[in-house]
């Protein structure tokens, strides 16, 4: 089996996940991911998958922050991990993740990072409980 981490579909998913997980400083894009990465970041920005974080801009550092949770949709073997589980904060649906990701990320007392589309910023939610019943 040959795996090419610079293949655009793999590289794009890696960049998007990096932006969601911890943010990606603008000056790191090309250094970490190569020449094609700058074009991929432009595409993600136009699609609305990543944005420049306003908090970092005011601190003099520009950082890309990703929306959503692309990790649940990335599987190099092409299989899904089961039905979606919805994460809620009051009456606001925060995100949908696969069942296996819900077990891994939404256990009680976990901190769940997600993009708040209403406020256009990353937020961290404290998980109170996990119920995967319909």
C-alpha positions in Angstrom: 0.0 0.0 0.0 1.3 3.4 -0.9 0.2 6.5 0.9 0.9 10.0 -0.4 0.2 12.6 2.3 0.6 15.4 -0.3 -2.3 14.1 -2.4 -4.8 17.0 -2.5 -7.7 15.3 -1.0 -5.6 13.9 1.9 -3.7 17.2 2.4 -6.9 19.3 2.3 -8.5 17.2 5.0 -5.3 17.4 7.1 -5.3 21.2 6.8 -9.0 21.5 7.7 -8.5 19.3 10.7 -5.5 21.3 11.9 -7.5 24.5 11.7 -10.3 22.9 13.8 -8.0 21.2 16.4 -5.7 24.1 17.3 -5.8 26.7 14.6 -3.1 27.3 12.0 -1.1 30.5 11.9 -1.1 32.1 8.4 2.7 32.0 8.3 2.7 28.2 9.0 0.5 27.2 6.1 3.2 27.0 3.4 6.0 25.9 5.7 4.1 23.0 7.1 2.0 21.9 4.1 3.8 23.0 1.0 3.1 25.3 -1.9 -0.4 23.9 -2.8 -1.6 24.5 0.7 -2.1 28.3 0.2 -4.5 27.5 -2.6 -6.4 25.0 -0.5 -6.8 27.4 2.3 -8.3 29.9 -0.1 -10.8 27.3 -1.2 -11.7 26.5 2.4 -12.1 30.2 3.2 -14.4 30.7 0.2 -16.5 27.7 1.2 -16.7 28.9 4.8 -15.0 25.9 6.3 -12.2 28.1 7.9 -12.0 31.8 8.9 -9.3 34.1 10.2 -9.8 34.3 14.0 -10.7 37.8 15.1 -9.2 37.4 18.5 -5.8 36.4 17.1 -5.9 39.3 14.5 -6.2 41.9 17.3 -3.2 40.3 19.1 -1.1 40.8 15.9 -1.2 37.2 14.8 -3.5 35.8 12.1 -4.7 32.3 12.6 -7.1 30.2 10.6 -9.7 28.5 12.7 -11.9 25.7 11.2 -15.6 25.3 11.5 -17.3 22.0 12.2 -15.7 18.7 13.0 -14.3 17.3 9.7 -12.7 14.4 11.5 -15.9 12.4 11.6 -16.1 12.6 7.8 -12.5 11.6 7.2 -11.8 7.9 6.8 -9.1 6.9 4.3 -10.9 3.5 3.8 -14.1 5.2 2.9 -16.4 3.8 5.5 -18.8 5.7 7.9 -18.7 5.0 11.6 -22.5 4.6 12.1 -25.4 7.0 12.6 -24.9 10.6 13.6 -25.3 11.8 17.2 -26.3 15.4 17.8 -24.6 17.6 20.4 -26.9 20.3 21.9 -26.4 23.3 24.1 -29.9 24.2 25.4 -32.1 24.6 22.3 -29.1 25.1 20.0 -27.7 22.2 18.0 -23.9 22.5 18.2 -22.9 19.8 15.9 -23.5 16.2 14.6 -20.8 13.6 15.0 -20.6 9.9 14.3 -21.5 7.5 17.1 -17.9 6.4 17.6 -16.8 10.0 17.7 -19.6 10.8 20.2 -18.3 8.1 22.6 -14.7 9.4 22.1 -15.4 13.2 22.4 -18.8 13.7 24.2 -18.3 11.7 27.4 -19.5 13.4 30.6 -17.1 16.1 31.9 -15.3 16.3 28.5 -14.6 19.7 26.9 -16.0 19.8 23.4 -14.6 22.4 21.0 -17.0 23.4 18.2 -17.6 26.4 15.9 -20.5 28.6 16.9 -22.0 29.8 13.7 -24.2 32.3 15.5 -21.2 34.2 17.0 -18.8 33.2 14.2 -16.1 31.9 16.6 -14.8 28.7 18.2 -16.3 27.8 21.5 -15.6 25.2 24.1 -18.6 23.3 25.6 -18.6 21.4 28.9 -20.3 18.0 28.3 -22.8 17.2 31.0 -24.2 13.9 29.7 -24.2 11.6 26.7 -27.4 9.9 25.5 -27.4 8.1 22.1 -31.0 7.0 22.4 -33.3 8.3 19.6 
